[in-house]
Amino acid sequence: MGPNNQPIAISELNHQYFNNYSLFQHRCITCGICSSACPVAGVDGFDPRKLIRIISLGQKDDAIETKWSWICTMCGKCEELCPMDIPITKIVKTIRGMRHREKVPGILHQGLEAALKTGNNLGLPKGDFEFIIQDVGEELAEEENLPDFKVSLDKKGANLMMTIHNKLVNTHTEDLKHLWKIFYAAKEDWTIPADNWEGTNWGLFTGDDDAMKKMTGKIIENLKRLEIKNLLWPE
């Protein structure tokens, strides 16, 4: 039976299909520990054990088309507890990467395309980003009576560079203040890059390894450009 509970003929199975991906799916003993640990098991019928069985049976189309791999949070609890050391999160990422990019659910693909072009998943212009960051910094200084507090953008030679999750300049700007108060109390020498500041790598989450490397490369380039050795990547 496939994820849609439709009968499948044995002649349609290709047990060898995923063998070249080094996923070790044939080790599975269907013990169910992964399913017991999974925080989203049961959502729309999702079961990590069933997903691994689909892979081991070579049901390529079912694996790619089912929403199960996108329900997975990739938290890694299943993989940590698997007695056969099956890389379940790698399997999920591999399956996601096989789906046609235009069929990637939600805004992930569109956001990733924007990030590759603009340096952030929102496609937020540099001027708008700088305004938001400075505005939140001014709010913090006023609320906490910190007249000497300021946010430094593109400070060369700082001790630490911080990337920004896109939601922190969109719907959760207040969350920036918690980190910045810690920096202030610790007298940390820190900065934020004005370009390519995105800390959420949707290349990883959509199984697009090439895009994932490009997004990571942008962060590394900022570290080199600003001559900074320490990175805070709050994602």
C-alpha atoms as an extended CHARMM CRD file, in Angstrom:
* protein
*
       235  EXT
         1         1  MET       CA              0.0000000000        0.0000000000        0.0000000000  PROA      1               0.0000000000
         2         2  GLY       CA              1.2240000000        3.5020000000       -0.8080000000  PROA      2               0.0000000000
         3         3  PRO       CA              0.7300000000        6.6670000000        1.3010000000  PROA      3               0.0000000000
         4         4  ASN       CA             -2.6820000000        7.0480000000       -0.3370000000  PROA      4               0.0000000000
         5         5  ASN       CA             -3.6440000000        3.5080000000        0.7090000000  PROA      5               0.0000000000
         6         6  GLN       CA             -3.8190000000        2.3250000000       -2.8900000000  PROA      6               0.0000000000
         7         7  PRO       CA             -2.7240000000       -1.2500000000       -3.7450000000  PROA      7               0.0000000000
         8         8  ILE       CA              0.6290000000       -1.5330000000       -5.5430000000  PROA      8               0.0000000000
         9         9  ALA       CA              1.6200000000       -4.4280000000       -7.7700000000  PROA      9               0.0000000000
        10        10  ILE       CA              4.9170000000       -6.1230000000       -6.8900000000  PROA      10              0.0000000000
        11        11  SER       CA              5.9990000000       -5.7280000000      -10.5070000000  PROA      11              0.0000000000
        12        12  GLU       CA              5.8670000000       -1.9490000000      -10.0670000000  PROA      12              0.0000000000
        13        13  LEU       CA              8.3920000000       -1.9440000000       -7.2420000000  PROA      13              0.0000000000
        14        14  ASN       CA             12.0650000000       -1.1320000000       -7.7890000000  PROA      14              0.0000000000
        15        15  HSD       CA             13.9130000000       -1.9640000000       -4.5990000000  PROA      15              0.0000000000
        16        16  GLN       CA             17.1840000000       -0.7380000000       -6.0830000000  PROA      16              0.0000000000
        17        17  TYR       CA             16.0410000000        2.7510000000       -7.0710000000  PROA      17              0.0000000000
        18        18  PHE       CA             17.4110000000        4.6340000000       -4.0450000000  PROA      18              0.0000000000
        19        19  ASN       CA             20.5050000000        2.4750000000       -3.5650000000  PROA      19              0.0000000000
        20        20  ASN       CA             22.8370000000        5.0500000000       -5.1190000000  PROA      20              0.0000000000
        21        21  TYR       CA             21.9390000000        7.6570000000       -2.4880000000  PROA      21              0.0000000000
        22        22  SER       CA             23.6870000000        5.9510000000        0.4740000000  PROA      22              0.0000000000
        23        23  LEU       CA             20.5620000000        6.2220000000        2.5940000000  PROA      23              0.0000000000
        24        24  PHE       CA             20.8730000000        2.7570000000        4.2120000000  PROA      24              0.0000000000
        25        25  GLN       CA             17.0890000000        2.3710000000        4.1540000000  PROA      25              0.0000000000
        26        26  HSD       CA             17.3680000000       -1.4310000000        3.8940000000  PROA      26              0.0000000000
        27        27  ARG       CA             18.7020000000       -1.5520000000        7.4430000000  PROA      27              0.0000000000
        28        28  CYS       CA             15.2370000000       -0.6770000000        8.7680000000  PROA      28              0.0000000000
        29        29  ILE       CA             13.7850000000       -3.3540000000       11.0480000000  PROA      29              0.0000000000
        30        30  THR       CA             10.4270000000       -1.5040000000       11.3790000000  PROA      30              0.0000000000
        31        31  CYS       CA             10.8030000000       -1.3200000000       15.1580000000  PROA      31              0.0000000000
        32        32  GLY       CA              8.8190000000        1.9170000000       15.3030000000  PROA      32              0.0000000000
        33        33  ILE       CA             11.1550000000        3.8300000000       17.6240000000  PROA      33              0.0000000000
        34        34  CYS       CA             11.3680000000        6.6250000000       15.0550000000  PROA      34              0.0000000000
        35        35  SER       CA              7.5980000000        6.9630000000       14.9910000000  PROA      35              0.0000000000
        36        36  SER       CA              7.4190000000        7.0140000000       18.7760000000  PROA      36              0.0000000000
        37        37  ALA       CA              9.9590000000        9.8430000000       18.9440000000  PROA      37              0.0000000000
        38        38  CYS       CA              8.5370000000       11.9160000000       16.0820000000  PROA      38              0.0000000000
        39        39  PRO       CA              6.7310000000       15.0790000000       17.2790000000  PROA      39              0.0000000000
        40        40  VAL       CA              4.5020000000       15.1610000000       14.1900000000  PROA      40              0.0000000000
        41        41  ALA       CA              3.7610000000       11.4450000000       13.7440000000  PROA      41              0.0000000000
        42        42  GLY       CA              0.1090000000       11.0110000000       12.8650000000  PROA      42              0.0000000000
        43        43  VAL       CA             -0.2940000000       14.3920000000       11.1690000000  PROA      43              0.0000000000
        44        44  ASP       CA             -2.0230000000       13.5920000000        7.8830000000  PROA      44              0.0000000000
        45        45  GLY       CA             -1.0170000000        9.9820000000        8.4080000000  PROA      45              0.0000000000
        46        46  PHE       CA              2.7130000000       10.7640000000        8.5840000000  PROA      46              0.0000000000
        47        47  ASP       CA              4.8700000000        7.9990000000       10.0350000000  PROA      47              0.0000000000
        48        48  PRO       CA              8.6790000000        8.0130000000        9.6270000000  PROA      48              0.0000000000
        49        49  ARG       CA              8.6990000000        4.2240000000        9.5790000000  PROA      49              0.0000000000
        50        50  LYS       CA              6.2600000000        4.1300000000        6.6610000000  PROA      50              0.0000000000
        51        51  LEU       CA              8.2920000000        6.7180000000        4.7770000000  PROA      51              0.0000000000
        52        52  ILE       CA             11.4390000000        4.6160000000        5.1290000000  PROA      52              0.0000000000
        53        53  ARG       CA              9.5060000000        1.5680000000        3.9360000000  PROA      53              0.0000000000
        54        54  ILE       CA              8.3640000000        3.4700000000        0.8290000000  PROA      54              0.0000000000
        55        55  ILE       CA             11.9980000000        4.3080000000        0.1080000000  PROA      55              0.0000000000
        56        56  SER       CA             13.2160000000        0.7600000000        0.6650000000  PROA      56              0.0000000000
        57        57  LEU       CA             10.5400000000       -0.5280000000       -1.7290000000  PROA      57              0.0000000000
        58        58  GLY       CA             11.6850000000        1.9470000000       -4.3710000000  PROA      58              0.0000000000
        59        59  GLN       CA              8.3660000000        3.7840000000       -4.6130000000  PROA      59              0.0000000000
        60        60  LYS       CA              9.9190000000        6.9050000000       -6.0830000000  PROA      60              0.0000000000
        61        61  ASP       CA              6.7520000000        8.7080000000       -7.1970000000  PROA      61              0.0000000000
        62        62  ASP       CA              4.9260000000        8.0470000000       -3.9410000000  PROA      62              0.0000000000
        63        63  ALA       CA              7.9080000000        9.2830000000       -1.9510000000  PROA      63              0.0000000000
        64        64  ILE       CA              8.1750000000       12.5000000000       -3.9490000000  PROA      64              0.0000000000
        65        65  GLU       CA              4.4760000000       13.3170000000       -4.2450000000  PROA      65              0.0000000000
        66        66  THR       CA              3.4070000000       12.6190000000       -0.6760000000  PROA      66              0.0000000000
        67        67  LYS       CA              3.3570000000       15.5840000000        1.6880000000  PROA      67              0.0000000000
        68        68  TRP       CA              4.9840000000       13.4490000000        4.3980000000  PROA      68              0.0000000000
        69        69  SER       CA              8.5360000000       14.6520000000        3.7660000000  PROA      69              0.0000000000
        70        70  TRP       CA              7.2970000000       18.2420000000        4.1420000000  PROA      70              0.0000000000
        71        71  ILE       CA              5.4480000000       17.5260000000        7.3810000000  PROA      71              0.0000000000
        72        72  CYS       CA              8.7310000000       16.3570000000        8.9100000000  PROA      72              0.0000000000
        73        73  THR       CA             10.3740000000       19.0730000000       11.0330000000  PROA      73              0.0000000000
        74        74  MET       CA             13.8630000000       17.5950000000       10.4540000000  PROA      74              0.0000000000
        75        75  CYS       CA             14.4460000000       17.8290000000       14.2130000000  PROA      75              0.0000000000
        76        76  GLY       CA             16.4460000000       14.5940000000       14.1100000000  PROA      76              0.0000000000
        77        77  LYS       CA             14.8680000000       12.8260000000       17.1060000000  PROA      77              0.0000000000
        78        78  CYS       CA             14.0710000000        9.7730000000       14.9760000000  PROA      78              0.0000000000
        79        79  GLU       CA             17.5970000000        9.6030000000       13.6170000000  PROA      79              0.0000000000
        80        80  GLU       CA             19.1590000000       10.0140000000       17.0590000000  PROA      80              0.0000000000
        81        81  LEU       CA             17.2290000000        7.0490000000       18.4360000000  PROA      81              0.0000000000
        82        82  CYS       CA             17.2980000000        4.7430000000       15.3900000000  PROA      82              0.0000000000
        83        83  PRO       CA             19.0880000000        1.5300000000       16.4630000000  PROA      83              0.0000000000
        84        84  MET       CA             20.1900000000        0.9250000000       12.8600000000  PROA      84              0.0000000000
        85        85  ASP       CA             21.6830000000        4.4190000000       12.3810000000  PROA      85              0.0000000000
        86        86  ILE       CA             19.5290000000        5.2160000000        9.3580000000  PROA      86              0.0000000000
        87        87  PRO       CA             20.0260000000        8.9000000000        8.3610000000  PROA      87              0.0000000000
        88        88  ILE       CA             16.3260000000        9.7050000000        8.3060000000  PROA      88              0.0000000000
        89        89  THR       CA             16.7120000000       13.4840000000        8.0560000000  PROA      89              0.0000000000
        90        90  LYS       CA             19.0570000000       13.0020000000        5.0920000000  PROA      90              0.0000000000
        91        91  ILE       CA             16.4100000000       10.8060000000        3.4830000000  PROA      91              0.0000000000
        92        92  VAL       CA             13.7850000000       13.5080000000        3.9830000000  PROA      92              0.0000000000
        93        93  LYS       CA             16.0600000000       16.1840000000        2.5210000000  PROA      93              0.0000000000
        94        94  THR       CA             16.8900000000       13.9290000000       -0.4390000000  PROA      94              0.0000000000
        95        95  ILE       CA             13.2130000000       13.3560000000       -1.1990000000  PROA      95              0.0000000000
        96        96  ARG       CA             12.4700000000       17.0780000000       -0.9390000000  PROA      96              0.0000000000
        97        97  GLY       CA             15.2450000000       17.7580000000       -3.4230000000  PROA      97              0.0000000000
        98        98  MET       CA             13.6120000000       15.4250000000       -5.9510000000  PROA      98              0.0000000000
        99        99  ARG       CA             10.3880000000       17.4040000000       -6.1110000000  PROA      99              0.0000000000
       100       100  HSD       CA             10.0000000000       19.8620000000       -8.9970000000  PROA      100             0.0000000000
       101       101  ARG       CA             10.8880000000       23.2890000000       -7.6490000000  PROA      101             0.0000000000
       102       102  GLU       CA              7.5800000000       24.8140000000       -8.6620000000  PROA      102             0.0000000000
       103       103  LYS       CA              5.8150000000       22.1780000000       -6.5570000000  PROA      103             0.0000000000
       104       104  VAL       CA              7.7410000000       22.9570000000       -3.3830000000  PROA      104             0.0000000000
       105       105  PRO       CA              4.9980000000       23.8720000000       -0.8790000000  PROA      105             0.0000000000
       106       106  GLY       CA              4.3370000000       27.2820000000        0.5640000000  PROA      106             0.0000000000
       107       107  ILE       CA              6.6980000000       30.1940000000        0.0120000000  PROA      107             0.0000000000
       108       108  LEU       CA              9.9310000000       28.2210000000        0.3960000000  PROA      108             0.0000000000
       109       109  HSD       CA             10.9370000000       28.1120000000       -3.2670000000  PROA      109             0.0000000000
       110       110  GLN       CA              9.9280000000       31.7020000000       -3.9530000000  PROA      110             0.0000000000
       111       111  GLY       CA             11.7440000000       32.8510000000       -0.8220000000  PROA      111             0.0000000000
       112       112  LEU       CA             14.8710000000       30.9480000000       -1.8000000000  PROA      112             0.0000000000
       113       113  GLU       CA             14.8670000000       32.5170000000       -5.2540000000  PROA      113             0.0000000000
       114       114  ALA       CA             14.5500000000       35.9440000000       -3.6310000000  PROA      114             0.0000000000
       115       115  ALA       CA             17.4010000000       35.1810000000       -1.2550000000  PROA      115             0.0000000000
       116       116  LEU       CA             19.7390000000       34.1730000000       -4.0660000000  PROA      116             0.0000000000
       117       117  LYS       CA             18.9710000000       37.4400000000       -5.8650000000  PROA      117             0.0000000000
       118       118  THR       CA             18.7460000000       39.8860000000       -2.9760000000  PROA      118             0.0000000000
       119       119  GLY       CA             20.4640000000       38.2290000000       -0.0070000000  PROA      119             0.0000000000
       120       120  ASN       CA             17.2930000000       37.6160000000        2.0090000000  PROA      120             0.0000000000
       121       121  ASN       CA             14.1390000000       35.5070000000        1.7360000000  PROA      121             0.0000000000
       122       122  LEU       CA             11.8570000000       38.5510000000        1.8280000000  PROA      122             0.0000000000
       123       123  GLY       CA             13.5270000000       40.3520000000       -1.0460000000  PROA      123             0.0000000000
       124       124  LEU       CA             13.7410000000       43.3100000000        1.3590000000  PROA      124             0.0000000000
       125       125  PRO       CA             15.6910000000       46.2630000000       -0.0940000000  PROA      125             0.0000000000
       126       126  LYS       CA             18.8740000000       47.2640000000        1.7180000000  PROA      126             0.0000000000
       127       127  GLY       CA             17.5530000000       50.6930000000        2.6910000000  PROA      127             0.0000000000
       128       128  ASP       CA             14.4250000000       49.2280000000        4.2650000000  PROA      128             0.0000000000
       129       129  PHE       CA             16.4700000000       46.6730000000        6.1880000000  PROA      129             0.0000000000
       130       130  GLU       CA             18.8050000000       49.3250000000        7.5630000000  PROA      130             0.0000000000
       131       131  PHE       CA             15.8430000000       51.4740000000        8.6100000000  PROA      131             0.0000000000
       132       132  ILE       CA             14.1510000000       48.5970000000       10.4650000000  PROA      132             0.0000000000
       133       133  ILE       CA             17.3260000000       47.5430000000       12.2650000000  PROA      133             0.0000000000
       134       134  GLN       CA             18.1880000000       51.0660000000       13.3550000000  PROA      134             0.0000000000
       135       135  ASP       CA             14.5830000000       51.7690000000       14.3820000000  PROA      135             0.0000000000
       136       136  VAL       CA             14.4400000000       48.6860000000       16.6010000000  PROA      136             0.0000000000
       137       137  GLY       CA             17.7910000000       49.6750000000       18.1100000000  PROA      137             0.0000000000
       138       138  GLU       CA             16.4830000000       53.1410000000       18.9360000000  PROA      138             0.0000000000
       139       139  GLU       CA             13.3680000000       51.6220000000       20.5190000000  PROA      139             0.0000000000
       140       140  LEU       CA             15.5330000000       49.4010000000       22.7230000000  PROA      140             0.0000000000
       141       141  ALA       CA             17.7430000000       52.2870000000       23.7930000000  PROA      141             0.0000000000
       142       142  GLU       CA             14.6780000000       54.3130000000       24.8050000000  PROA      142             0.0000000000
       143       143  GLU       CA             12.7860000000       51.4820000000       26.5060000000  PROA      143             0.0000000000
       144       144  GLU       CA             15.7590000000       50.3030000000       28.5760000000  PROA      144             0.0000000000
       145       145  ASN       CA             17.2960000000       53.7490000000       29.1070000000  PROA      145             0.0000000000
       146       146  LEU       CA             20.5050000000       52.8500000000       27.2770000000  PROA      146             0.0000000000
       147       147  PRO       CA             21.5620000000       56.1550000000       25.7190000000  PROA      147             0.0000000000
       148       148  ASP       CA             24.8770000000       54.7440000000       24.4910000000  PROA      148             0.0000000000
       149       149  PHE       CA             23.3510000000       51.6680000000       22.8180000000  PROA      149             0.0000000000
       150       150  LYS       CA             23.5910000000       51.4820000000       19.0500000000  PROA      150             0.0000000000
       151       151  VAL       CA             23.4260000000       48.8660000000       16.3300000000  PROA      151             0.0000000000
       152       152  SER       CA             26.5030000000       48.7040000000       14.1270000000  PROA      152             0.0000000000
       153       153  LEU       CA             26.0640000000       47.6270000000       10.5290000000  PROA      153             0.0000000000
       154       154  ASP       CA             29.0700000000       46.3680000000        8.5690000000  PROA      154             0.0000000000
       155       155  LYS       CA             31.5360000000       47.1080000000       11.3760000000  PROA      155             0.0000000000
       156       156  LYS       CA             34.8890000000       45.8610000000       10.2050000000  PROA      156             0.0000000000
       157       157  GLY       CA             36.9500000000       43.8970000000       12.7090000000  PROA      157             0.0000000000
       158       158  ALA       CA             34.1300000000       43.3070000000       15.2180000000  PROA      158             0.0000000000
       159       159  ASN       CA             34.4530000000       40.2550000000       17.4440000000  PROA      159             0.0000000000
       160       160  LEU       CA             31.1290000000       38.7500000000       16.3720000000  PROA      160             0.0000000000
       161       161  MET       CA             28.8530000000       38.9230000000       13.3330000000  PROA      161             0.0000000000
       162       162  MET       CA             25.1610000000       38.1380000000       13.6810000000  PROA      162             0.0000000000
       163       163  THR       CA             22.9340000000       36.9370000000       10.8560000000  PROA      163             0.0000000000
       164       164  ILE       CA             19.2130000000       37.7350000000       10.9570000000  PROA      164             0.0000000000
       165       165  HSD       CA             16.2390000000       35.4040000000       10.5990000000  PROA      165             0.0000000000
       166       166  ASN       CA             13.8840000000       37.0700000000        8.1090000000  PROA      166             0.0000000000
       167       167  LYS       CA             10.9780000000       36.9930000000       10.5420000000  PROA      167             0.0000000000
       168       168  LEU       CA             12.9700000000       39.2410000000       12.9020000000  PROA      168             0.0000000000
       169       169  VAL       CA             12.6150000000       42.1560000000       10.4880000000  PROA      169             0.0000000000
       170       170  ASN       CA              9.0980000000       41.2330000000        9.4850000000  PROA      170             0.0000000000
       171       171  THR       CA              6.7780000000       40.0020000000       12.2280000000  PROA      171             0.0000000000
       172       172  HSD       CA              9.0320000000       39.4140000000       15.2680000000  PROA      172             0.0000000000
       173       173  THR       CA             11.1560000000       42.5530000000       15.5790000000  PROA      173             0.0000000000
       174       174  GLU       CA             10.7840000000       42.4970000000       19.3700000000  PROA      174             0.0000000000
       175       175  ASP       CA             12.8300000000       39.2910000000       19.5050000000  PROA      175             0.0000000000
       176       176  LEU       CA             15.9020000000       41.1770000000       18.2920000000  PROA      176             0.0000000000
       177       177  LYS       CA             15.9420000000       43.1690000000       21.5010000000  PROA      177             0.0000000000
       178       178  HSD       CA             16.5110000000       40.1280000000       23.7170000000  PROA      178             0.0000000000
       179       179  LEU       CA             19.7700000000       39.2520000000       21.9610000000  PROA      179             0.0000000000
       180       180  TRP       CA             20.9100000000       42.8410000000       21.8030000000  PROA      180             0.0000000000
       181       181  LYS       CA             20.3690000000       43.3570000000       25.5360000000  PROA      181             0.0000000000
       182       182  ILE       CA             22.6270000000       40.3820000000       26.1780000000  PROA      182             0.0000000000
       183       183  PHE       CA             25.2720000000       41.8530000000       23.8610000000  PROA      183             0.0000000000
       184       184  TYR       CA             25.0370000000       45.1660000000       25.6980000000  PROA      184             0.0000000000
       185       185  ALA       CA             25.3260000000       43.6080000000       29.1540000000  PROA      185             0.0000000000
       186       186  ALA       CA             28.2810000000       41.4830000000       28.0430000000  PROA      186             0.0000000000
       187       187  LYS       CA             29.9550000000       44.4890000000       26.3790000000  PROA      187             0.0000000000
       188       188  GLU       CA             30.1790000000       42.4190000000       23.1910000000  PROA      188             0.0000000000
       189       189  ASP       CA             31.7530000000       43.9270000000       20.0890000000  PROA      189             0.0000000000
       190       190  TRP       CA             29.2560000000       42.8560000000       17.4300000000  PROA      190             0.0000000000
       191       191  THR       CA             27.8290000000       43.8070000000       14.0820000000  PROA      191             0.0000000000
       192       192  ILE       CA             25.2460000000       42.8690000000       11.4660000000  PROA      192             0.0000000000
       193       193  PRO       CA             26.0000000000       42.7240000000        7.7310000000  PROA      193             0.0000000000
       194       194  ALA       CA             23.9830000000       45.2030000000        5.6890000000  PROA      194             0.0000000000
       195       195  ASP       CA             23.9080000000       42.8310000000        2.7070000000  PROA      195             0.0000000000
       196       196  ASN       CA             23.2700000000       39.0740000000        2.6100000000  PROA      196             0.0000000000
       197       197  TRP       CA             22.1350000000       39.1090000000        6.2340000000  PROA      197             0.0000000000
       198       198  GLU       CA             19.6600000000       36.2100000000        5.8740000000  PROA      198             0.0000000000
       199       199  GLY       CA             20.1530000000       33.4990000000        8.4800000000  PROA      199             0.0000000000
       200       200  THR       CA             17.4360000000       31.1110000000        7.2890000000  PROA      200             0.0000000000
       201       201  ASN       CA             18.7880000000       28.7560000000        4.6480000000  PROA      201             0.0000000000
       202       202  TRP       CA             15.7830000000       27.5030000000        2.7020000000  PROA      202             0.0000000000
       203       203  GLY       CA             18.1680000000       25.6710000000        0.4010000000  PROA      203             0.0000000000
       204       204  LEU       CA             18.6650000000       23.2300000000        3.2780000000  PROA      204             0.0000000000
       205       205  PHE       CA             14.9690000000       22.8950000000        4.0200000000  PROA      205             0.0000000000
       206       206  THR       CA             13.9510000000       22.3370000000        0.3850000000  PROA      206             0.0000000000
       207       207  GLY       CA             16.7140000000       19.8430000000       -0.4350000000  PROA      207             0.0000000000
       208       208  ASP       CA             18.4650000000       22.2250000000       -2.8480000000  PROA      208             0.0000000000
       209       209  ASP       CA             22.1140000000       21.5740000000       -2.0060000000  PROA      209             0.0000000000
       210       210  ASP       CA             23.4830000000       23.9830000000       -4.6060000000  PROA      210             0.0000000000
       211       211  ALA       CA             21.3820000000       26.8570000000       -3.2760000000  PROA      211             0.0000000000
       212       212  MET       CA             22.2400000000       25.8700000000        0.2940000000  PROA      212             0.0000000000
       213       213  LYS       CA             25.9560000000       26.1880000000       -0.4770000000  PROA      213             0.0000000000
       214       214  LYS       CA             25.4600000000       29.5420000000       -2.1920000000  PROA      214             0.0000000000
       215       215  MET       CA             23.5560000000       30.9340000000        0.7960000000  PROA      215             0.0000000000
       216       216  THR       CA             26.2100000000       29.6770000000        3.2030000000  PROA      216             0.0000000000
       217       217  GLY       CA             28.8690000000       31.1410000000        0.9400000000  PROA      217             0.0000000000
       218       218  LYS       CA             27.2990000000       34.5920000000        1.2440000000  PROA      218             0.0000000000
       219       219  ILE       CA             27.7210000000       34.4570000000        5.0050000000  PROA      219             0.0000000000
       220       220  ILE       CA             31.3270000000       33.3170000000        4.7100000000  PROA      220             0.0000000000
       221       221  GLU       CA             32.0190000000       36.1460000000        2.2710000000  PROA      221             0.0000000000
       222       222  ASN       CA             30.6770000000       38.6420000000        4.8220000000  PROA      222             0.0000000000
       223       223  LEU       CA             32.9420000000       37.2050000000        7.5220000000  PROA      223             0.0000000000
       224       224  LYS       CA             35.9510000000       37.5920000000        5.2620000000  PROA      224             0.0000000000
       225       225  ARG       CA             34.9370000000       41.0430000000        4.0270000000  PROA      225             0.0000000000
       226       226  LEU       CA             34.4700000000       42.3710000000        7.5510000000  PROA      226             0.0000000000
       227       227  GLU       CA             37.4530000000       40.4150000000        8.9320000000  PROA      227             0.0000000000
       228       228  ILE       CA             35.3830000000       38.7060000000       11.6430000000  PROA      228             0.0000000000
       229       229  LYS       CA             36.1600000000       35.3010000000       13.1330000000  PROA      229             0.0000000000
       230       230  ASN       CA             33.0580000000       34.5820000000       15.2240000000  PROA      230             0.0000000000
       231       231  LEU       CA             29.5800000000       33.9940000000       13.8670000000  PROA      231             0.0000000000
       232       232  LEU       CA             26.2080000000       33.9180000000       15.6030000000  PROA      232             0.0000000000
       233       233  TRP       CA             23.7880000000       32.1670000000       13.2720000000  PROA      233             0.0000000000
       234       234  PRO       CA             20.4320000000       32.2910000000       15.1550000000  PROA      234             0.0000000000
       235       235  GLU       CA             18.3550000000       29.9370000000       13.0250000000  PROA      235             0.0000000000
